[in-house]
């Protein structure tokens, strides 16, 4: 073929290879004109060149790829706007120059000879390419059973097979142009090898991804089918899905429960959420627990109060000995409730030593009122969330103790006892006392918000009662919310009455005995109280009586038939050696020693304060685990004596030139409190004046630098402790005279009480020889 000019057909996105037939749709005017020009020629040849940029509408010679193919138009079909032709490629050509552009593009071209290179490399590349092509066809269309060898068996030359594979495998436009430009068979085979190798790798990864996705889909489909079958089987057997059954039950309970509208909406929302949630989801159990709590809380359920004052008094007398003030206050409240049902319940705080009956008084109140009783201890509570609840976003969240206690009672108005409120803690997790301020405040607790429940709950109908051993550790704002009722300790005689009336019978019954089988005379009971217990309450006494009853029960169970009467001598065998020796007052006191009275959480106690002068010493030494208040009392006493030395007949030189050591024995027990001032002053005066304090006299009271004696607390416990020790005279502050009414009559009659306003009166009574 000579270097003639041919009508030229530009192709936008395909390439015509030699020896291949290609159907084309021609639409551009210049291209249609080129086709018509070629058809009007004798040989019907046309030059076909791919465009460099498919977006060019009227390409010139420079817009076409350098290499193209001359083909012969085998067939043409005209339609309205386009021409359909069938072109067979003959040989590769290279454009030389453009002859014309209008009305159609015409290029002068040069024919390129067909590559004829041979060698082993061609053979190896050829086999590899055929293998990769077969693999690619298998990956693209695995259902085709015809092999690649069968498809290309009619083509002999490797280059022609490459051209054929290009049309079969649908390579992209740029790769086809590179193949058409290949000058040798080796180059064409290398290009095809690279293309096929890349395509096979991509197809293999895609197949792997597809296979994995298909496996997941198959697994889910299998589970779905199995679940459908399980539901069908359960339905056939009359069984239902457990989760659905639970949700159905919750919804039914919600419909049957009388709930406030706000609560009903919240519960409805949570049940709907539960229905959409798989049972294995982490929130499933949490949501279910929340719904059950909301349904179980007594939103509108209350008990009716029994306001029979006579019956209430009988119950209180039946359960407790003495405690007249407490009983009267309870009766007063019942009377107010009877006349004014809307009256706010007071927050009562029972204060007293352990074992005096604080908790049992609360139980009796609940019995008298006909309310449910619930007790919760606040001792050692540090975390505010224990009262307010944890937010549901936290793992392990639960409602606070208040809401849980109400849930247990099942009523909105129980009598809730908050035990050991004086032992509340506080740390980085919050201040429980601050939460209690809201809980106990009638103005706020009508809409109490628990963090877990997150719905307002009315606590105003609850009768709160608190207990404490001491008021010193209760925060002042919290103390202001409460009405204090003191339960003092019992004298030995009162303990005997309580034991005879309540404890002995109860312990005999619990041991499975009858009162005929075991009797404890008064003499034995008195010995037991004095030698085996030392407490303000009766808890340890009941424990000892229980041990005696169990020992006797053991004897009866092993064949003892005679009734047992326990004598004081039997107690050593039944309970072991005596645990305490009777507190005896010191018969003689050396100068510098004075008997003081102290209040402890377990009741009253007698403490001897000892002062010793240190010749040529300096300052004051204090020992005996004294707290800051007692140290201040000692310094105040010394300063007062120094300032009034002449009036008190004390040598100032002795004070000036001697150091002093004050010691308060009684082991390593920490001691503190504003009641040892007069005792410190008496001991120091006795030491400085070398005059002894009367051994039958004990004292309590705080002093000031001007010599005033200030009132103190715990008078009953202190007097009872002095009575146990055999002390006949007690010096008290004048302002504590009113507290003597609490002292049992027999104790009051056996002790001489001296009421003092100033320290001079105390010293005159305690050290009769001071001014002689």
C-alpha positions in Angstrom: 0.0 0.0 0.0 1.5 3.3 -1.1 1.7 6.5 0.9 -1.6 7.8 -0.3 -4.2 10.0 1.3 -7.2 8.3 2.8 -10.5 9.6 4.3 -9.9 9.4 8.0 -12.3 8.3 10.7 -11.4 9.5 14.3 -12.4 7.1 17.1 -13.1 8.5 20.6 -12.8 5.4 22.8 -11.9 2.3 20.9 -9.1 1.0 18.6 -9.3 -0.9 15.3 -6.7 -3.6 15.2 -5.5 -5.4 12.0 -7.3 -8.6 11.1 -10.2 -7.8 13.4 -13.7 -6.7 12.4 -15.2 -3.8 14.4 -18.8 -2.4 14.2 -18.9 1.3 14.5 -21.6 3.9 14.9 -20.7 7.1 13.1 -22.5 10.3 14.0 -20.3 13.3 13.5 -20.8 15.1 10.1 -17.1 15.0 9.2 -16.9 11.3 10.0 -20.0 10.5 8.0 -18.5 12.4 5.1 -15.3 10.4 5.4 -17.3 7.1 5.4 -19.2 8.2 2.3 -16.0 9.3 0.6 -14.4 5.9 1.3 -17.5 4.0 0.1 -17.5 6.1 -3.1 -13.9 4.9 -3.8 -13.2 1.7 -5.7 -11.3 -0.1 -2.8 -13.6 1.3 0.0 -10.6 1.8 2.2 -10.6 4.2 5.2 -8.0 5.1 7.7 -9.1 4.7 11.4 -7.1 6.6 14.1 -7.9 6.8 17.8 -8.2 10.3 19.3 -5.8 11.6 21.9 -8.6 13.3 23.8 -12.1 11.8 23.4 -13.6 15.2 24.3 -12.4 16.8 21.0 -15.4 17.1 18.6 -13.6 18.1 15.4 -10.1 16.6 15.6 -7.3 17.6 13.2 -4.2 15.5 12.5 -2.5 16.6 15.7 -5.5 15.5 17.8 -5.1 12.0 16.6 -2.9 9.2 17.9 0.2 8.7 15.7 -0.7 5.1 14.9 -3.8 3.8 13.3 -5.2 1.1 11.1 -6.4 1.0 7.5 -9.6 -0.9 7.1 -12.1 -1.8 4.5 -15.8 -1.0 5.0 -17.6 -4.3 4.7 -21.1 -3.1 5.4 -23.0 0.1 5.9 -26.5 0.8 7.2 -28.0 4.3 7.4 -30.3 5.5 10.1 -31.8 9.0 10.7 -28.8 10.7 12.1 -26.0 8.1 12.2 -24.4 5.5 10.0 -23.7 2.0 11.2 -20.7 0.4 9.5 -18.7 -2.8 9.8 -14.9 -2.3 9.3 -12.3 -4.9 9.0 -8.7 -3.9 9.9 -6.0 -4.6 7.3 -2.7 -3.3 8.5 -1.1 -0.8 10.9 -0.3 2.7 9.5 1.3 5.9 10.7 0.0 9.3 9.8 2.4 11.5 7.8 0.5 14.7 7.1 -3.0 16.1 6.9 -4.3 16.6 3.3 -7.6 18.3 4.3 -9.9 18.8 7.2 -13.2 19.8 5.5 -15.6 18.4 4.5 -13.9 15.4 6.1 -10.4 14.8 7.5 -8.0 13.3 5.0 -4.5 12.1 6.0 -1.5 10.9 4.0 -0.3 7.7 5.8 2.6 5.3 5.7 2.1 1.5 6.0 4.0 -0.2 8.8 5.3 -3.7 8.1 4.1 -6.4 10.4 6.6 -7.5 13.1 8.3 -10.7 12.4 10.7 -11.2 15.3 11.0 -14.7 16.8 12.8 -16.4 19.7 12.4 -18.3 22.9 11.3 -15.2 24.8 8.4 -14.8 22.5 7.4 -18.4 23.0 7.6 -18.1 26.8 5.7 -14.8 26.9 3.1 -16.2 24.5 2.3 -19.3 26.7 2.2 -17.2 29.9 -0.1 -14.6 28.3 -2.5 -17.4 27.1 -2.5 -18.9 30.6 -3.2 -15.6 32.3 -5.9 -14.8 29.7 -7.6 -18.2 30.5 -7.4 -17.5 34.2 -8.8 -14.0 33.8 -11.8 -15.4 31.7 -12.3 -18.0 34.4 -12.4 -15.3 37.1 -14.7 -13.0 35.2 -17.1 -15.5 33.9 -16.6 -18.9 35.7 -19.7 -20.3 34.1 -18.1 -20.3 30.6 -16.9 -23.8 29.9 -15.0 -23.0 26.7 -11.3 -22.6 27.2 -9.2 -19.8 25.8 -7.3 -22.2 23.6 -10.5 -23.1 21.8 -11.3 -19.5 21.2 -8.0 -18.5 19.6 -7.2 -21.8 17.9 -7.9 -20.4 14.5 -5.3 -17.7 14.8 -1.7 -18.7 14.3 0.6 -15.7 14.9 1.1 -14.6 18.5 0.6 -10.9 17.6 -2.7 -11.6 16.0 -3.8 -13.6 19.0 -2.9 -10.6 21.2 -5.1 -8.4 19.0 -7.9 -10.9 19.4 -7.5 -11.2 23.2 -7.7 -7.4 23.3 -11.1 -7.4 21.8 -12.2 -10.3 24.0 -10.9 -9.0 27.3 -12.1 -5.4 26.8 -8.9 -3.5 27.9 -9.2 0.2 28.5 -8.6 2.7 25.7 -5.0 3.8 26.6 -3.8 0.2 26.9 -5.3 -0.6 23.5 -3.4 2.4 22.0 -0.1 1.2 23.6 -0.6 -2.3 22.1 -1.3 -0.8 18.6 1.9 1.2 18.9 4.0 -1.9 19.7 6.7 -2.3 17.0 7.7 -5.9 17.8 5.9 -9.0 18.9 8.0 -9.1 22.1 6.9 -5.6 23.0 3.3 -6.4 22.4 3.5 -9.7 24.4 5.2 -7.9 27.4 2.5 -5.2 27.4 -0.2 -7.8 27.3 1.5 -9.9 30.1 1.7 -6.8 32.3 -1.9 -5.9 31.7 -3.2 -9.4 32.3 -1.1 -10.0 35.4 -2.5 -6.8 37.0 -6.1 -7.7 36.0 -5.8 -11.2 37.4 -4.5 -9.9 40.8 -7.3 -7.4 41.0 -9.9 -10.0 40.1 -8.5 -12.5 42.7 -8.7 -9.8 45.5 -12.2 -8.9 44.4 -13.2 -12.5 44.4 -11.9 -12.9 47.9 -13.8 -9.9 49.1 -16.9 -11.1 47.4 -16.5 -14.6 48.9 -16.0 -13.2 52.5 -19.1 -10.9 52.1 -21.1 -13.8 50.8 -20.1 -16.0 53.8 -21.3 -13.3 56.2 -24.6 -13.0 54.3 -25.0 -16.8 54.2 -24.4 -16.9 58.0 -27.0 -14.2 58.7 -29.4 -15.8 56.3 -28.9 -19.1 58.1 -29.5 -17.6 61.5 -32.6 -15.9 60.2 -33.9 -19.1 58.8 -33.2 -21.0 62.0 -34.9 -18.3 64.1 -37.9 -18.5 61.8 -38.0 -22.2 62.2 -37.6 -22.0 66.0 -40.4 -19.5 66.3 -42.6 -21.8 64.1 -41.7 -24.7 66.3 -42.4 -22.8 69.5 -45.7 -21.5 68.1 -46.6 -25.1 67.2 -45.8 -26.3 70.7 -47.7 -23.4 72.3 -44.5 -21.8 73.6 -43.5 -18.2 73.1 -40.2 -16.4 72.8 -38.8 -15.7 76.3 -37.9 -12.1 75.5 -41.2 -11.4 73.9 -43.0 -13.0 76.9 -41.0 -10.8 79.3 -41.9 -7.6 77.4 -45.5 -8.7 77.2 -45.6 -9.2 80.9 -44.0 -5.8 81.6 -46.5 -4.1 79.4 -49.3 -5.9 81.1 -48.0 -4.9 84.5 -47.7 -1.3 83.4 -51.4 -1.4 82.3 -52.5 -2.8 85.6 -50.4 -0.5 87.8 -51.6 3.0 88.8 -48.8 5.3 87.7 -48.5 9.1 87.4 -48.8 10.2 83.8 -45.1 11.3 83.6 -44.0 7.9 84.9 -46.2 6.0 82.5 -44.8 7.9 79.5 -41.2 7.1 80.6 -42.0 3.4 81.3 -43.8 3.1 77.9 -40.8 4.6 76.2 -38.3 2.2 77.9 -40.5 -0.8 77.1 -40.7 0.2 73.4 -36.9 0.6 73.4 -36.6 -2.8 75.0 -38.6 -4.4 72.2 -36.2 -3.1 69.5 -33.2 -4.2 71.4 -31.6 -7.7 71.0 -31.5 -9.6 74.3 -27.7 -9.9 74.1 -27.2 -6.2 74.0 -25.4 -4.7 77.0 -28.2 -2.3 77.8 -31.0 -4.9 77.7 -30.7 -6.0 81.4 -30.1 -2.4 82.6 -33.2 -1.2 80.8 -35.3 -4.1 82.0 -34.1 -3.5 85.6 -35.1 0.1 85.3 -38.6 -0.7 84.0 -39.1 -3.2 86.9 -38.0 -0.6 89.5 -40.4 2.0 88.1 -43.3 -0.5 88.1 -42.5 -1.8 91.7 -42.2 1.6 93.4 -45.3 2.6 95.4 -46.1 5.8 93.5 -49.6 6.1 95.1 -49.7 3.3 97.6 -49.8 4.2 101.3 -50.8 2.6 104.6 -53.5 4.1 106.8 -52.2 5.5 110.1 -53.6 4.1 113.3 -54.1 7.2 115.5 -55.4 5.5 118.7 -53.4 7.2 121.4 -54.3 4.8 124.2 -53.2 1.8 122.2 -50.0 3.6 121.1 -49.2 4.3 124.7 -49.8 0.6 125.6 -47.5 -0.5 122.8 -44.7 1.9 123.9 -45.0 0.8 127.6 -45.1 -2.8 126.6 -41.9 -2.5 124.6 -39.8 -0.1 126.7 -39.0 0.7 130.3 -38.9 4.3 131.4 -38.0 6.7 128.5 -41.0 8.9 129.5 -39.9 12.0 127.5 -39.5 10.0 124.3 -42.9 8.3 124.8 -44.6 11.6 125.5 -43.2 13.2 122.4 -44.4 10.3 120.2 -47.9 10.5 121.7 -47.9 14.3 121.1 -47.1 13.7 117.4 -49.9 11.2 117.1 -52.3 13.6 118.6 -51.2 16.3 116.1 -51.6 13.9 113.2 -55.1 13.0 114.4 -56.2 16.6 114.5 -54.3 17.8 111.4 -53.5 15.0 108.9 -51.6 17.4 106.7 -49.1 18.2 109.4 -45.4 17.6 108.4 -43.7 14.8 110.2 -40.9 15.9 112.4 -37.4 14.5 111.9 -36.7 12.9 115.2 -33.1 12.1 116.2 -32.6 9.7 119.1 -29.3 10.4 120.8 -27.8 8.1 123.4 -25.2 5.4 124.2 -25.3 2.0 122.4 -27.8 -0.5 123.7 -30.3 1.9 125.3 -33.1 1.1 122.8 -32.9 3.7 120.0 -33.7 1.3 117.2 -36.4 -0.6 119.1 -38.2 2.7 119.9 -38.4 3.3 116.2 -39.9 -0.2 115.7 -42.4 0.5 118.4 -43.4 3.8 116.8 -44.0 2.0 113.4 -46.1 -0.7 115.2 -48.1 2.0 117.0 -48.7 3.9 113.8 -49.4 0.8 111.7 -46.6 1.8 109.2 -43.9 -0.4 107.6 -40.6 -0.1 109.3 -37.3 0.0 107.4 -33.8 0.5 108.9 -30.7 1.6 107.0 -27.3 2.2 108.6 -25.4 5.3 107.5 -22.2 4.4 109.4 -19.1 4.7 107.3 -21.1 6.0 104.2 -18.7 8.1 102.1 -20.3 8.1 98.6 -23.1 10.6 98.0 -24.3 8.3 95.2 -25.2 5.7 97.8 -28.1 8.0 98.7 -28.8 9.7 95.4 -28.2 6.7 93.1 -25.9 6.3 90.2 -26.6 7.7 86.7 -27.7 4.9 84.3 -24.8 5.7 81.9 -22.4 4.2 84.4 -21.6 0.4 84.5 -23.2 -1.2 87.4 -25.6 1.7 88.1 -28.3 1.2 90.7 -30.8 3.4 92.6 -29.8 5.0 95.9 -30.5 3.5 99.3 -33.6 5.6 100.0 -35.4 4.5 96.8 -34.3 0.9 97.4 -35.7 1.0 101.0 -39.0 2.4 99.8 -39.2 -0.4 97.1 -38.7 -3.0 99.8 -41.4 -1.6 102.0 -43.9 -1.4 99.1 -45.5 1.8 100.6 -44.9 5.5 100.1 -45.2 6.3 103.8 -43.0 3.9 105.8 -41.2 4.8 109.0 -37.6 5.0 107.8 -34.9 4.8 110.4 -31.5 6.3 109.4 -29.1 4.7 111.9 -25.8 6.1 113.0 -26.2 9.5 111.3 -23.2 10.7 113.4 -20.9 8.3 111.6 -21.4 9.7 108.1 -18.2 10.0 106.1 -17.1 12.4 103.5 -14.4 12.2 100.7 -13.8 12.9 97.0 -17.0 10.9 96.1 -19.2 13.6 97.6 -20.8 14.7 100.8 -23.6 12.3 101.9 -24.7 14.9 104.5 -25.5 17.3 101.7 -27.7 14.7 100.1 -29.5 14.1 103.4 -30.2 17.8 103.7 -32.4 17.5 100.6 -33.9 14.2 101.6 -34.9 15.4 105.1 -36.1 18.9 104.0 -40.0 18.9 103.8 -39.7 21.8 101.3 -37.6 19.8 98.9 -38.3 16.1 99.3 -41.7 16.2 97.7 -39.9 16.0 94.4 -36.8 14.1 95.2 -34.7 13.1 92.2 -32.8 9.9 92.4 -30.0 9.9 89.7 -30.9 6.4 88.6 -34.7 6.7 88.6 -34.5 10.2 87.0 -38.1 10.9 87.9 -39.5 12.9 90.8 -40.5 10.8 93.8 -42.4 12.1 96.8 -40.6 11.5 100.1 -42.6 13.9 102.2 -44.9 11.2 103.5 -42.1 9.2 105.0 -41.6 9.4 108.8 -37.9 9.8 109.1 -36.2 8.9 112.4 -32.4 9.1 112.9 -30.2 7.7 115.6 -26.8 8.9 116.9 -24.4 8.2 119.8 -23.2 11.8 119.9 -24.2 15.1 118.3 -20.6 16.4 118.1 -19.9 14.8 114.7 -23.2 15.7 113.0 -22.9 18.7 110.6 -24.7 21.8 112.0 -27.1 22.3 109.0 -28.2 18.7 109.3 -28.6 19.0 113.0 -30.9 22.0 112.6 -33.3 19.8 110.5 -33.8 17.4 113.4 -35.5 17.4 116.8 -33.2 15.9 119.4 -34.5 13.3 121.9 -32.0 12.0 124.3 -32.0 8.4 125.6 -29.7 8.4 128.6 -28.1 5.3 130.0 -29.6 3.1 132.7 -28.7 2.7 136.4 -28.0 -0.8 137.7 -31.5 -0.8 139.3 -33.1 0.2 136.0 -31.1 -2.5 134.2 -32.4 -5.0 136.7 -36.0 -3.9 135.9 -35.4 -4.1 132.2 -33.8 -7.6 132.5 -36.6 -8.9 134.7 -39.3 -7.4 132.4 -38.0 -8.0 128.9 -34.6 -9.7 128.6 -34.7 -12.8 130.7 -38.0 -14.1 129.4 -36.9 -13.5 125.8 -33.6 -15.3 126.2 -35.3 -18.2 128.0 -37.8 -18.6 125.2 -35.1 -18.4 122.5 -33.1 -21.1 124.2 -36.2 -23.4 124.1 -36.6 -23.4 127.9 -39.5 -22.5 130.2 -39.4 -20.1 133.1 -39.7 -23.1 135.4 -36.6 -24.6 134.1 -34.4 -21.6 134.6 -34.5 -18.9 137.3 -32.1 -16.0 138.0 -32.5 -14.4 141.4 -32.1 -10.7 141.9 -28.8 -11.2 143.8 -27.4 -13.1 140.7 -28.7 -10.5 138.3 -27.1 -7.6 140.3 -23.8 -9.4 140.5 -24.0 -10.1 136.7 -24.7 -6.4 136.0 -21.8 -5.2 138.2 -19.1 -7.8 137.4 -19.8 -8.9 133.8 -21.1 -5.7 132.1 -20.0 -2.1 132.0 -22.2 -0.2 129.6 -24.9 2.5 129.6 -27.3 0.3 127.7 -28.4 -3.3 128.1 -27.0 -5.0 125.0 -24.1 -6.8 126.7 -26.4 -7.7 129.6 -28.8 -9.5 127.2 -25.9 -11.2 125.5 -24.7 -12.5 128.9 -28.3 -13.7 129.8 -28.4 -15.5 126.4 -25.2 -17.3 127.2 -26.6 -18.4 130.6 -29.8 -19.7 128.9 -27.8 -21.6 126.3 -25.6 -23.3 128.9 -28.7 -24.4 130.9 -30.4 -25.5 127.7 -27.3 -27.7 127.0 -27.7 -29.3 130.5 -31.4 -29.9 129.9 -30.7 -31.4 126.5 -28.2 -33.8 128.0 -30.5 -35.2 130.7 -30.8 -32.5 133.4 -34.4 -32.7 134.8 -34.2 -30.5 137.9 -35.0 -26.8 137.6 -31.8 -24.6 137.6 -31.4 -21.6 139.8 -28.3 -19.6 138.9 -26.4 -18.2 141.9 -23.6 -15.7 141.8 -21.1 -18.5 142.4 -22.4 -20.3 139.3 -21.6 -17.4 137.0 -17.9 -18.2 137.0 -18.7 -21.6 135.6 -21.3 -20.4 133.2 -19.6 -17.2 131.9 -16.0 -17.5 132.9 -14.0 -15.2 135.2 -15.4 -11.8 136.2 -14.8 -9.3 133.4 -15.0 -6.1 135.5 -14.3 -5.2 139.1 -16.6 -2.9 140.9 -15.6 0.7 140.6 -14.6 1.7 144.0 -13.7 5.3 144.9 -10.2 5.8 146.2 -10.3 5.9 150.0 -7.6 8.5 150.3 -6.4 11.0 147.8 -2.9 12.4 147.8 -2.4 16.1 147.3 -2.7 16.9 143.6 -5.4 14.2 142.8 -9.1 15.0 142.1 -12.0 12.8 141.0 -13.7 14.1 137.8 -16.8 12.8 135.9 -16.7 12.2 132.2 -19.2 11.3 129.5 -18.3 8.8 126.9 -20.3 7.2 124.0 -20.7 4.1 126.2 -22.1 6.1 129.2 -20.4 7.9 132.2 -17.1 7.2 133.8 -15.1 8.4 136.9 -11.6 9.8 135.9 -9.0 10.8 138.5 -6.9 13.8 137.4 -3.4 13.8 138.9 -1.2 16.9 139.1 2.4 16.7 140.3 4.8 19.7 140.9 8.3 19.5 139.2 10.7 21.5 141.4 12.9 23.7 139.2 10.9 22.6 136.2 9.2 24.8 133.7 5.9 24.9 131.9 3.1 22.4 131.9 3.3 18.8 130.7 0.0 17.0 129.8 -0.3 13.3 129.3 -3.1 10.7 129.1 -4.3 11.1 125.4 -6.0 14.5 126.2 -7.8 16.4 123.4 -7.3 20.0 122.6 -10.3 21.1 124.8 -9.0 19.4 127.9 -5.5 20.9 127.3 -7.1 24.3 127.1 -9.0 23.7 130.4 -5.7 22.8 132.1 -4.0 26.0 130.9 -7.0 28.1 131.9 -7.1 26.5 135.4 -3.4 27.2 135.9 -3.7 30.8 134.7 -6.7 31.4 137.0 -4.9 30.0 140.1 -1.8 32.1 139.3 -3.9 35.2 139.1 -5.8 34.5 142.3 -3.0 32.8 144.3 -3.0 35.2 147.2 -6.8 35.0 147.7 -6.6 31.2 147.5 -3.7 31.0 150.0 -1.3 29.6 147.4 2.3 30.6 147.3 3.0 32.3 144.0 6.7 31.4 144.3 5.7 27.8 144.1 3.8 28.3 140.9 6.6 30.5 139.5 9.5 28.2 140.3 7.8 24.8 139.7 6.8 23.1 136.5 3.7 20.9 136.6 2.7 17.6 135.1 -1.0 16.8 134.7 -1.9 13.2 133.9 -5.3 11.6 133.3 -5.0 7.8 133.5 -7.6 5.2 132.2 -5.3 3.6 129.6 -4.7 5.0 126.2 -8.3 6.0 125.6 -8.5 9.5 123.9 -10.3 12.0 126.1 -11.8 15.3 125.3 -14.7 17.5 126.2 -15.6 20.7 128.0 -16.3 19.2 131.5 -12.9 18.7 133.2 -12.1 22.4 134.0 -13.2 22.3 137.7 -11.4 18.9 138.1 -8.1 20.3 136.6 -8.4 23.4 138.8 -9.0 21.3 142.0 -6.1 19.0 141.2 -3.7 21.9 140.5 -4.9 23.8 143.7 -4.4 20.7 145.7 -0.9 20.2 144.4 0.2 23.9 144.8 -1.3 24.1 148.3 -0.2 20.6 149.4 -3.8 20.0 150.6 -5.7 16.8 149.6 -9.1 16.9 147.8 -11.9 15.1 149.7 -12.0 11.5 148.5 -15.8 11.2 148.7 -16.2 14.0 146.2 -16.4 14.0 142.4 -17.0 17.0 140.2 -17.8 18.1 136.6 -18.0 21.5 134.9 -16.0 23.9 132.8 -14.4 27.1 134.0 -13.5 30.5 132.6 -10.5 32.6 133.3 -12.7 34.8 135.5 -13.6 31.8 137.6 -17.1 31.1 136.4 -18.3 27.5 136.3 -20.2 26.7 133.1 -22.8 23.9 132.6 -22.0 20.7 130.9 -23.9 17.7 129.4 -24.4 14.0 130.2 -25.3 14.7 133.9 -27.3 11.5 134.3 -24.6 9.2 132.9 -22.0 10.9 135.1 -24.0 10.7 138.3 -24.8 7.0 137.7 -21.1 6.3 137.2 -20.3 8.1 140.4 -23.0 6.2 142.2 -21.6 2.9 141.0 -18.2 4.0 142.4 -19.6 4.7 145.8 -19.1 8.5 145.7 -21.3 10.4 148.1 -20.8 14.1 147.0 -20.9 15.5 143.5 -20.1 19.1 142.6 -22.1 20.3 139.6 -22.5 23.7 137.9 -25.5 25.6 139.2 -27.1 25.7 135.8 -27.2 21.9 135.7 -29.7 21.8 138.6 -32.5 21.1 136.2 -30.8 17.9 134.9 -31.1 16.3 138.4 -34.8 15.5 137.6 -33.6 12.8 135.3 -31.7 11.0 138.1 -33.5 8.1 139.6 -34.9 8.9 143.0 -32.9 6.3 144.9 -29.7 7.6 143.4 -30.6 11.2 144.1 -31.3 10.4 147.7 -28.0 8.6 148.2 -25.8 11.4 146.9 -25.2 15.0 148.1 -25.2 17.4 145.2 -23.4 20.7 145.6 -24.2 23.3 143.0 -21.5 25.9 142.3 -21.5 29.1 140.3 -17.7 30.0 140.8 -14.6 28.0 141.1 -14.0 29.4 144.6 -17.2 27.6 145.8 -15.9 24.4 144.2 -12.5 24.6 145.9 -14.1 25.4 149.2 -16.2 22.2 149.0 -13.5 20.0 147.5 -10.5 21.2 149.7 -11.9 22.2 153.1 -8.4 22.9 154.5 -7.3 25.3 151.7 -7.8 28.6 153.5 -6.7 27.5 157.0 
